[in-house]
């Protein structure tokens, strides 16, 4: 049998992140739990029934800072506990700690909901004055905007107290996927292959051997199907929850509720999906045709779409080699940027081991008053190098932002632009590799397979699926697993047409992503990559002036609304021109493939 994933206890230390950078030991963690309890109690005693009487800007700013201090301590506690669960979801001690701090957080934070209820009773004029004369403009502008969405204080307190229950769909999905799901091994030509969620996502779905790739997909789908009703129940609970909250707060639709937090209009959201469905689909069907010919298969199946286009060029890449590539590729952004990159790579910000029970994919998590943390499951592939450089983009953006805006309540990230810093790094990696002209075909194929397929196809199809789901939720349709299967299959058919034959199990793809538990997130990958595609071209053409523009904007990613952030880069998102130019660029890459 091929190698199985190792247990977490067997992972070498240098492949793990160091959470002692947050809390040195259990005693320090518990000390901060005590600080959280005490500061929340004192805050309530000092400010309850007093905030709505404040008439001096300095007094209001002091109250906000005190509130911010409490949130900062709690975010560090919950962040630490969460990260500790993600490397081994079956570790009961970690899960227990996360559950305990979540319950304590909901109890204490619900007792403090009076603060925002009372602050919203202050006049808009006074709040605007405070916003203009403090570092809390983002926070106070949100307070003013959300006044009309405020419930009665008692209702806000109840909702806050219920937060652990409201988070159950997301938690349940992840525990089911990473702890409870079991997959049977499969056999090809007398060789037995072990199978897990991580192994399929990170290795088998892009395996160069067509027999192995298809057999893995068949077995993975067969075993995944047995969990479809459980996952459907979690997802249905999530969307129903969002619909109820949208109604409670007086939004016209669940779309308006979810997009309001992003400062994005429904037109901008719909345009992203509609343009890609109509204009990207023909290019990707062309890619499917070329891939079919390259693989030498009579029929191109859905399970073939992640196969490497140039199989002979797919060489293993060690993590050490990847570190070198990343530093060299991103050095174009200057010494300050590169220094943060090196810290992320060499100071154990990254957990890159592949082990049983570990969260799938990759993510970057920002921790207040600490450095960010990155999770990967390294598989020696170029696609994983792209994931690494992508997550480092999030990490460096966080460090740059915190340097300019250190306070927790001084910023608020719009998900529409959240993926721009990460995907720009992917583009810079590709352009770095293109310096070797002999690698042009390989790099162009890699850009399609990694950067653009992942962000402009995988996540776009999730977004198209998600939009149809929410339309039905708006009509109070009670959706089941069969409905989700049908909707996802419809999106696949609409996008790929007859260029791809859908294997049995393709319709289950909606079960594989956690993004559905994060609101309208999936469409933002293509939105961010649209911005970064334009910027990477400008950096290549104009050099330092565009780099300086990018680095300044990077620090403002969490303070600007999407259209304003784009304006800092001289990109006009009020039109579909940047998106259509990006689609045309993707088409040119596909046309270049031999």
C-alpha positions in Angstrom: 0.0 0.0 0.0 1.1 3.6 -0.7 2.1 5.7 2.3 -0.6 6.6 4.8 -0.8 10.0 6.5 1.1 10.1 9.8 -0.4 10.9 13.2 0.0 14.4 14.5 2.2 13.1 17.3 4.7 11.8 14.7 5.1 15.2 12.9 8.6 16.7 13.1 8.7 20.0 15.1 10.1 22.1 12.3 7.0 21.3 10.2 4.6 22.8 12.8 3.7 26.4 13.8 4.7 27.7 17.2 1.6 28.8 19.1 3.7 29.8 22.1 4.2 33.1 20.2 0.6 33.8 21.3 0.6 32.3 24.8 3.9 30.8 26.2 2.1 28.1 28.2 -1.2 27.0 29.7 -0.7 29.3 32.7 -0.4 32.4 30.5 -3.5 31.3 28.6 -5.5 30.9 31.8 -4.1 34.2 33.1 -5.6 35.9 30.0 -8.9 34.1 30.6 -8.9 35.7 34.0 -8.1 39.1 32.5 -11.0 38.7 30.1 -13.5 37.9 32.8 -12.3 40.8 35.1 -12.1 43.4 32.4 -15.6 42.5 31.1 -17.1 42.7 34.6 -15.4 46.1 35.3 -16.5 47.5 31.9 -20.1 46.6 32.6 -20.0 48.2 36.0 -18.4 51.4 34.7 -20.3 52.0 31.5 -23.8 50.4 31.6 -26.5 53.1 31.4 -23.8 55.7 31.0 -22.7 55.5 27.4 -25.8 57.1 26.0 -25.2 60.0 28.2 -21.7 60.8 26.9 -21.3 64.3 25.5 -17.5 64.6 25.3 -15.7 63.0 22.3 -12.7 62.2 24.5 -14.9 60.3 26.9 -16.4 58.3 24.0 -13.0 57.5 22.6 -11.9 56.3 26.1 -14.9 54.0 26.3 -14.2 52.6 22.8 -10.6 51.9 23.8 -11.7 50.0 26.9 -14.1 48.0 24.8 -11.4 47.3 22.2 -9.1 46.0 24.9 -11.6 43.4 26.0 -12.3 42.3 22.4 -8.6 42.1 21.8 -8.0 39.7 24.7 -11.0 37.6 23.7 -9.8 37.4 20.0 -6.4 36.2 21.1 -8.0 33.5 23.3 -10.4 32.3 20.7 -7.8 32.5 18.0 -5.3 30.4 19.9 -7.9 27.8 20.8 -9.2 27.7 17.2 -5.7 27.2 15.7 -4.9 24.5 18.2 -7.9 22.4 16.8 -7.0 22.8 13.2 -4.0 20.6 13.1 -5.8 17.6 14.6 -9.6 17.9 14.7 -9.8 14.6 16.7 -7.8 16.0 19.7 -10.4 16.2 22.4 -8.4 18.5 24.7 -8.2 21.2 22.0 -11.8 20.8 21.1 -12.8 21.1 24.7 -10.7 24.3 25.2 -12.3 25.9 22.1 -15.8 25.0 23.3 -15.1 26.4 26.8 -13.7 29.7 25.6 -16.6 30.0 23.0 -19.1 29.6 25.8 -17.4 32.0 28.1 -17.0 34.5 25.3 -20.7 34.3 24.4 -21.6 34.8 28.1 -19.4 37.8 28.6 -19.8 39.5 25.3 -23.6 39.2 25.5 -23.3 41.0 28.8 -21.6 43.9 27.0 -24.1 44.3 24.1 -25.4 47.3 26.0 -22.4 49.2 24.8 -23.3 49.2 21.1 -27.0 49.5 21.9 -26.3 52.7 23.9 -23.7 54.1 21.5 -26.3 53.9 18.7 -28.5 56.2 20.8 -26.0 59.0 20.4 -26.7 61.5 17.6 -25.2 61.0 14.2 -23.6 64.5 14.4 -21.8 63.6 17.7 -20.7 60.2 16.3 -19.4 61.8 13.1 -17.4 64.3 15.2 -15.9 61.5 17.2 -15.1 59.6 13.9 -13.3 62.6 12.5 -11.3 63.1 15.7 -10.1 59.7 16.6 -8.7 56.5 15.1 -12.1 54.8 15.1 -13.6 56.3 12.0 -14.3 52.8 10.5 -16.0 51.5 13.7 -18.1 54.6 14.2 -19.2 54.9 10.6 -20.4 51.3 10.9 -22.3 52.3 14.1 -24.1 55.0 12.3 -24.8 52.9 9.2 -26.2 50.0 11.3 -28.4 52.1 13.6 -31.6 51.2 11.6 -30.7 47.5 11.9 -30.3 47.5 15.7 -32.7 45.3 17.7 -33.9 46.0 21.2 -31.1 45.7 23.7 -32.5 42.5 25.2 -32.7 40.9 21.7 -29.1 41.8 20.9 -28.0 40.3 24.2 -29.9 37.1 23.5 -28.4 36.8 20.0 -24.9 37.3 21.4 -25.5 34.7 24.1 -26.6 32.3 21.4 -23.4 32.7 19.3 -21.9 29.3 20.0 -25.2 27.7 18.9 -25.3 30.0 15.8 -21.8 28.8 14.9 -22.8 25.1 15.1 -23.3 24.6 11.3 -19.7 25.7 10.6 -18.3 23.7 13.5 -20.4 20.6 12.8 -19.3 20.7 9.1 -15.6 20.8 9.9 -15.7 18.2 12.6 -17.7 15.9 10.3 -15.3 16.4 7.4 -12.1 16.2 9.3 -12.8 13.8 12.2 -15.8 11.6 11.2 -15.5 11.1 7.5 -13.8 7.8 6.6 -12.7 6.8 3.1 -11.9 3.4 1.9 -8.7 2.7 0.0 -8.8 2.0 -3.7 -6.8 -0.2 -6.0 -5.2 0.4 -9.4 -3.2 -2.2 -11.3 -2.6 -4.3 -8.1 -1.5 -1.3 -6.0 -3.6 -0.2 -3.1 -3.9 3.5 -2.3 -5.0 4.9 1.0 -7.6 7.6 0.8 -8.6 10.5 3.0 -10.1 14.0 2.4 -6.7 15.6 2.6 -5.1 13.1 0.3 -7.8 13.4 -2.3 -7.8 17.2 -2.3 -4.0 17.6 -2.1 -2.8 14.8 -4.3 -5.2 12.4 -6.1 -7.4 14.9 -7.8 -4.4 16.2 -9.7 -2.6 12.9 -10.0 -0.8 12.5 -13.4 -2.0 8.9 -13.8 -5.5 9.0 -15.3 -6.3 5.5 -13.9 -5.3 6.6 -10.3 -7.0 10.0 -10.6 -10.4 8.6 -11.9 -10.3 5.7 -9.4 -9.6 8.0 -6.5 -12.5 10.3 -7.6 -14.9 7.3 -7.9 -14.0 6.0 -4.4 -13.9 9.4 -2.8 -17.4 10.3 -4.3 -18.8 7.0 -3.2 -17.8 7.4 0.4 -18.6 11.2 0.4 -22.1 10.5 -0.7 -22.9 8.6 2.5 -22.5 11.9 4.4 -24.6 14.1 2.0 -27.7 14.3 4.3 -25.6 15.3 7.3 -23.7 18.0 5.4 -27.0 19.2 3.8 -28.5 19.6 7.2 -25.6 21.7 8.4 -25.8 23.9 5.2 -29.5 24.3 5.3 -29.3 25.3 8.9 -26.7 27.9 8.0 -28.7 29.5 5.2 -31.9 29.5 7.2 -30.0 31.2 10.1 -28.8 33.9 7.7 -32.3 34.4 6.2 -33.8 34.7 9.7 -31.1 37.3 10.8 -31.7 39.2 7.6 -35.4 39.4 8.3 -34.9 40.3 11.9 -32.7 43.2 11.0 -35.0 44.5 8.3 -33.1 43.8 5.2 -35.0 43.3 1.9 -33.2 40.1 1.2 -30.5 37.7 2.5 -28.3 39.0 -0.3 -28.6 42.6 1.0 -27.8 41.4 4.5 -24.6 39.5 3.5 -23.4 42.1 1.0 -23.9 45.0 3.4 -21.1 43.9 5.6 -18.8 43.9 2.5 -19.9 47.3 1.4 -20.8 45.8 -2.0 -23.9 46.3 -4.1 -26.0 43.5 -5.5 -25.2 44.8 -9.0 -21.5 44.4 -8.4 -22.0 40.9 -7.0 -24.2 39.7 -9.8 -21.9 41.2 -12.5 -19.0 39.2 -11.2 -20.9 35.9 -11.6 -22.8 36.8 -14.8 -19.7 37.9 -16.7 -17.7 34.8 -15.8 -20.6 32.5 -16.7 -21.0 34.1 -20.1 -17.4 35.1 -21.1 -15.1 32.8 -19.1 -16.9 29.6 -20.0 -16.0 29.6 -23.7 -12.3 29.9 -22.8 -12.4 27.1 -20.3 -14.2 24.9 -22.7 -11.3 25.5 -25.1 -9.0 24.5 -22.2 -11.0 21.3 -21.7 -10.6 20.5 -25.4 -6.8 21.0 -25.3 -6.5 19.1 -22.0 -8.4 16.2 -23.5 -6.0 16.0 -26.4 -3.0 16.4 -24.1 -4.1 13.6 -21.9 -4.8 11.4 -24.9 -8.3 10.3 -23.6 -11.4 9.7 -25.7 -13.6 11.4 -23.1 -12.6 14.2 -20.7 -14.4 13.6 -17.4 -14.9 16.1 -14.6 -12.4 14.1 -12.6 -9.7 14.9 -15.2 -9.9 18.7 -15.0 -7.3 19.1 -12.3 -4.8 16.8 -14.2 -1.4 18.5 -14.9 -1.4 19.8 -18.5 2.3 19.1 -19.0 2.8 16.0 -17.0 6.5 15.5 -17.9 7.3 18.9 -16.3 5.6 18.1 -13.0 8.6 17.7 -10.7 8.5 17.4 -6.9 9.3 20.6 -5.1 10.5 20.3 -1.5 9.4 22.9 1.1 13.0 24.1 1.4 13.0 24.8 -2.4 9.6 26.4 -2.2 11.0 28.8 0.5 13.7 29.9 -1.9 11.3 30.4 -4.8 8.9 32.4 -2.7 11.5 34.8 -1.4 13.0 35.3 -4.8 9.7 35.8 -6.5 8.4 38.4 -4.0 11.7 40.3 -3.6 10.4 42.6 -6.3 8.2 44.2 -3.7 11.1 45.5 -1.7 13.1 44.8 1.5 10.4 45.5 4.0 8.0 43.2 2.3 10.6 40.5 1.8 11.7 40.7 5.5 8.1 39.8 6.6 8.1 37.0 4.1 11.3 35.5 5.6 9.8 35.8 9.1 6.8 33.8 8.0 8.9 31.1 6.4 11.7 30.7 9.0 10.1 31.7 12.3 7.4 28.9 12.4 4.4 30.9 11.4 3.5 28.0 9.1 2.2 24.6 9.9 2.9 22.6 6.7 2.8 19.0 7.8 0.4 16.5 6.3 -1.2 14.4 9.1 -4.4 12.7 10.0 -7.2 14.9 11.2 -5.7 18.2 9.9 -7.9 20.8 8.3 -7.9 20.7 4.5 -6.6 23.3 2.0 -4.8 26.3 3.3 -5.6 29.4 5.3 -4.0 32.4 7.0 -5.3 33.4 10.4 -4.7 36.9 11.9 -4.1 37.0 15.6 -4.4 40.3 17.5 -1.0 41.6 18.9 0.8 38.7 17.3 1.9 37.6 13.9 -0.4 35.7 11.5 -0.4 31.9 11.2 -0.6 29.9 8.0 -1.9 26.3 7.6 -0.9 24.0 4.7 -0.5 20.3 4.0 2.6 20.1 1.9 2.6 17.7 -1.0 5.7 18.6 -3.0 3.7 20.1 -5.9 3.8 23.4 -7.7 0.2 23.9 -6.8 1.2 23.9 -3.1 3.9 26.5 -3.8 1.1 28.7 -5.2 -1.0 28.1 -2.1 2.0 29.0 0.1 2.7 32.3 -1.7 -1.1 33.0 -1.7 -1.4 32.6 2.1 1.8 34.6 2.7 0.1 37.4 0.8 -2.6 37.5 3.4 0.0 37.4 6.2 2.1 40.3 4.9 -1.0 42.4 4.3 -2.1 41.8 7.9 1.4 42.8 9.2 1.4 46.0 7.1 -2.1 46.9 8.1 -1.4 46.3 11.8 1.7 48.5 11.6 -0.4 51.4 10.4 -3.6 50.6 12.3 -2.7 48.7 15.5 -6.2 48.8 17.1 -8.6 46.0 16.7 -11.5 48.4 16.0 -9.6 50.6 13.7 -10.1 48.4 10.6 -12.7 46.2 8.9 -11.9 44.0 6.0 -14.3 43.8 3.1 -14.3 40.3 1.7 -14.6 41.8 -1.8 -10.9 42.8 -1.7 -9.6 40.3 0.8 -8.1 38.1 -1.9 -6.3 40.8 -3.8 -3.0 40.7 -1.8 -2.9 36.9 -1.9 -3.6 36.5 -5.6 -1.1 39.2 -6.6 1.6 37.1 -5.0 0.5 34.2 -7.2 0.9 36.4 -10.2 4.3 37.5 -9.1 5.4 33.9 -8.7 4.2 33.1 -12.2 6.0 36.1 -13.7 9.2 35.2 -11.8 9.1 31.7 -13.2 8.6 33.1 -16.7 12.1 34.7 -16.6 13.2 31.3 -17.9 11.8 31.3 -21.4 12.2 27.6 -21.7 9.5 27.3 -19.0 6.9 29.5 -20.7 4.5 26.6 -21.6 4.9 25.1 -18.2 4.3 28.4 -16.4 1.3 29.4 -18.5 -0.2 26.0 -17.9 0.5 26.3 -14.2 -1.2 29.7 -14.0 -4.3 28.1 -15.5 -4.2 25.0 -13.4 -3.5 26.8 -10.1 -4.2 30.5 -9.9 -7.0 30.9 -12.4 -8.7 27.5 -12.2 -8.8 27.7 -8.4 -10.0 31.4 -8.2 -11.9 31.9 -11.4 -13.4 28.4 -11.9 -13.6 26.4 -8.6 -14.7 29.3 -6.4 -16.8 30.9 -9.2 -18.8 27.7 -9.6 -19.3 27.7 -5.8 -20.5 31.3 -6.1 -22.9 30.5 -8.9 -24.3 27.5 -6.9 -24.5 29.7 -3.8 -26.5 32.4 -5.5 -29.1 29.9 -6.7 -29.4 28.4 -3.2 -30.0 31.8 -1.7 -32.7 32.6 -4.3 -34.6 29.6 -3.2 -34.0 30.4 0.5 -35.6 33.8 -0.2 -38.7 31.8 -1.4 -38.6 29.8 1.9 -37.9 26.6 0.0 -36.6 23.9 2.4 -33.6 22.4 0.6 -32.3 18.9 1.0 -29.2 17.0 -0.3 -30.9 16.1 -3.6 -31.6 19.8 -4.2 -28.0 20.8 -3.6 -26.8 18.1 -5.9 -29.2 19.2 -8.6 -28.3 22.9 -8.3 -24.5 22.2 -8.4 -24.9 19.9 -11.4 -26.9 22.5 -13.2 -24.1 25.1 -12.7 -21.5 22.6 -14.0 -23.5 21.8 -17.1 -24.1 25.5 -17.8 -20.4 26.3 -17.5 -18.8 23.3 -19.2 -21.5 22.4 -21.7 -20.6 19.3 -23.6 -16.8 19.8 -23.4 -16.7 17.8 -20.1 -18.5 14.6 -19.1 -19.7 14.7 -15.5 -18.7 11.6 -13.5 -21.1 10.3 -11.0 -20.2 12.3 -7.9 -19.4 15.6 -9.6 -22.7 17.0 -8.2 -21.3 16.4 -4.7 -18.6 19.0 -5.1 -20.7 21.4 -3.0 -19.9 19.2 0.1 -16.2 19.8 -0.1 -15.8 23.6 0.6 -16.1 25.4 3.9 -16.8 28.8 2.2 -20.5 28.4 2.3 -20.4 28.9 6.1 -18.7 32.4 5.6 -21.5 34.2 3.8 -21.0 35.4 0.2 -17.3 34.6 0.2 -16.6 32.4 -2.8 -17.2 35.1 -5.5 -14.6 37.4 -3.9 -11.7 35.2 -5.1 -12.3 36.2 -8.7 -12.9 39.8 -7.6 -9.6 40.0 -5.8 -7.7 38.3 -8.7 -9.2 40.8 -11.1 -7.5 43.6 -9.2 -4.2 41.6 -8.8 -4.1 40.6 -12.5 -4.3 44.3 -13.5 -1.7 45.3 -10.9 0.8 42.5 -11.7 0.8 43.6 -15.4 1.4 47.2 -14.4 4.2 46.2 -12.0 5.8 44.3 -14.8 5.4 47.2 -17.2 6.1 50.3 -15.0 8.1 49.0 -12.1 8.7 50.9 -8.9 5.9 53.5 -9.2 3.3 50.7 -9.3 5.0 48.8 -6.6 4.9 51.9 -4.3 1.2 52.3 -5.2 0.5 48.7 -4.3 2.4 48.8 -1.0 0.5 51.9 0.1 -2.8 50.3 -0.8 -1.8 47.1 1.0 -1.8 48.9 4.3 -5.3 50.3 3.5 -6.9 47.0 2.5 -8.9 46.9 5.7 -9.9 50.6 5.8 -11.3 51.2 2.4 -14.5 50.2 0.7 -14.0 48.1 -2.4 -14.4 50.8 -4.9 -12.2 53.2 -2.9 -9.5 50.6 -2.5 -9.5 50.1 -6.2 -9.2 53.8 -6.8 -6.0 53.9 -4.7 -4.7 51.7 -7.5 -6.3 53.7 -10.3 -8.6 50.8 -11.1 -12.2 51.6 -11.9 -14.5 48.9 -10.6 -17.7 50.8 -11.5 -17.4 49.2 -14.9 -16.8 45.6 -16.0 -13.7 46.6 -18.0 -11.1 45.2 -15.5 -13.0 41.9 -15.2 -13.3 41.5 -18.9 -9.7 42.3 -19.4 -8.8 39.6 -16.9 -11.0 37.1 -18.7 -9.3 38.0 -22.0 -5.9 37.5 -20.3 -7.0 34.0 -19.2 -8.1 33.3 -22.8 -4.7 34.4 -24.1 -2.9 32.0 -21.7 -5.1 29.1 -22.9 -4.6 30.0 -26.5 -0.8 29.9 -25.9 -0.9 26.3 -24.8 0.4 23.9 -27.4 
